[in-house]
Every structure is written in C-alpha cells, then in structure tokens.
C-alpha cells in the first residue's frame, strides 16, 4: 500500500529534529514531564475544547448547507458559533502546543502528527474564509486564496493519510464519514430552500471546513495509535 | 457476582480450552476484539468523533435553554432541528462505547473512572427525564422567551455540567491512577479491588491468564 516513506516533520522540515531535541532536553520541559497530573489536565482540556469546537463547526456547516436551523439566518448561526469556534481553536492550539512540547521527540517523527498539523492549517483557513464570507456577504480575493490554500492542504493531508502504512485505517474512518456526509449534502440539494442554495462557494467552504476538522480530530487520535 | 460475570466475558467467552483444561484467556472474543488492530482503532476513533456530534449539538440546545444564544428563535425550533443529530450521535456513541467496553469488561468494571462515568451518565439520563416530564410540561408558555424560566435554565446548566463530567471521567479511564494496579486506598475501595482479587483467585482453576 505504501509507496513512500512516512512523511514527518523530522524528514521534511530541516532543523525540526534539532529543535525537538533542544525542547526535550531543556530542564523546564523535563521538570514538566515529571508532573504527570499537569499533562493529564491539559489532555482533558484538549478533549473538551475539541468537543465544543467540533460542535460549533458542525452546526455552522449544517446551517449553511440548509440541513439544520433553517428558520434561523446563517448570520445568526455564525454569530452563535463564533465564540465557541474561537475558544476551541485558540484553546486547542494552546493545549496542543503544551502537549507537543512535552512529547516533542516522539511527535517530530510521527506521521499522524504531520497530517494533523497540515489538516489544522486547512481547517483554520476554511473556517476563516467561511466566516468572512458570511459576515461580509460577498467574496473577496483573500477568501478565494484562503479557500484554495485550504483545499491544497486538505487534499495533501488526505493523500498522506490514505497512503501511509499504519495510518490508513484512519483514512477508512474519514471516508466512512465523508462519503455519506457528501451524499447527504448532494441528495438534500433539491430539498433545501433556494436561499440556502444560492451561495455555492459558502456551501463548498462549509463542506471543506467540516472535513478538514474531521481530519484534524482523527489524525490527533491516530497519533496515539502510531 | 458482577465481577465474576465480567471476568467470564473478558477471559472465557469464546476462548479455546488449552491442554490443562483451562480457558486460554488470550483467545477469548474479548481479547480478539482488543487485538484486532483495525477494528479497535475504528471503534475508538468513532467513539471520539460521536462526542462532537452528540455533545457538540447538545451544547447549543442547552445554550438556547440558558438564554445565552439565539434569543429571538423559539426554543422548540432549535431543539427540533438539532436533536435528530444529537440522537444519531448518541446511538453510534452507545454502540461504539459498548463494543469498546466489551474489549476489556473486567478491567473497566474495576476502574473507578468508569464507575464514575456510569453514575454521571445515569444522572444525565435522569436530568433528561425530569426535563421532559416536568420542566417541559408548560413549554408553550416560555418557548419564545429570550430568557426561559429558572427551572429550565437549571436543567440546561445541569445537562452541560453532567456531560462535561461524563467526558472527563471517560478520558480518565485511560489513567492508571483510577485502576486497581496504581490507585490509592480510596480508589481501591470505590473500584472494588478486593472483589477483583477474589474473582481472579476464584477463576484461577478455570482460566490461564
């Protein structure tokens, strides 16, 4: 199945290994690693933040696609989910950074971690582009660039997930969710109101953001498996 | 008795009998499920993802019940629209959760965090029944209120707190401090570790571990 060696930060980013080593050998980090309860608290927070973030992304995507809260305006749903999306993203990145620093040497050589960071870039770009589009009501060059960069990062992360030995079960899970989700969006096209169908770009961005965040979560879980 | 039954599920159900006439614990269905790398990963991954579908959608229903979001949208419109996703999330979550439990029933049964998770789940279920039975009885009167009555908000806050507790306890199941091998005296009592030891002694003649 695997035609290429596992892509990690160690073998694709010059200096990553040296950085991870210097982090791992610093006395502060070594002291931190002795404090097991602190690491556990951060892990628990990371999971809770991810739950609220996932909920916010899902609810907004479902609304844009006309699959939920159709009586409420897209703008209102975006306003409702915004704080949770922001707290989840920022808090998730802070707690995630803490966890990464504590386990830098393992992660720098971990294929799933590389995929997760790549998908995270895609997810943040899609979410920003979608929120911007909903708030401003029109497209801009910046949004198009964000959307295209997000698409490139997402496709690359999906390809790596599917083609890396030991990780492709994660790709099966993503496919098992993405295929029915996209089918649902497609089938429901004729049932959602004309208003909800008008902005095809927003619909594409919301599908992209839902899938990208899905990859982030699955890749995160697969760090532990690989 | 439950401990003995869980040990049967984990070590004996489906297990082959070895030369000494005892069940080979490594061949039980439970052990096979845990050893089936792909299926195991899929189950765990699915369980984490349903959290977002389930708890993530409940969060926004509860926020509306608390009067903290969509003040101009009737509560029934929010719940009717989001609850189908919550229910699907819940069903998949329970199925994947039961299968994950089946991979290690005896160990989980004697894990304090698992017991705490079950208690929080029961409390969350009780909260839902009370909400449907009593609090929702006169929903027509406050359905469109930007700020619902106190008992409605209390139920929503309880719901958020309990689901957070369920998630935290679920995550804690992976930490050794809550198991009989590493837990302190309190954990040992609450996780029934004496009971666990007694079961292991009792099955020694029937099972090779």
Interface residues (C-beta under 8 A of the other chain):
Chain A: X40 X43 X44 X47 X48 X50 X51 X52 X54 X55 X56 X58 X59 X62 X68 X69 X70 X71 X72 X76 X80 X81 X84 X169 X170 X172 X173 X177 X214 X217 X218 X221 X222 X225
Chain B: X37 X38 X41 X42 X44 X45 X46 X48 X49 X51 X52 X53 X55 X56 X57 X58 X59 X60 X63 X69 X70 X73 X77 X78 X81 X82 X85 X164 X167 X168 X171 X172 X175
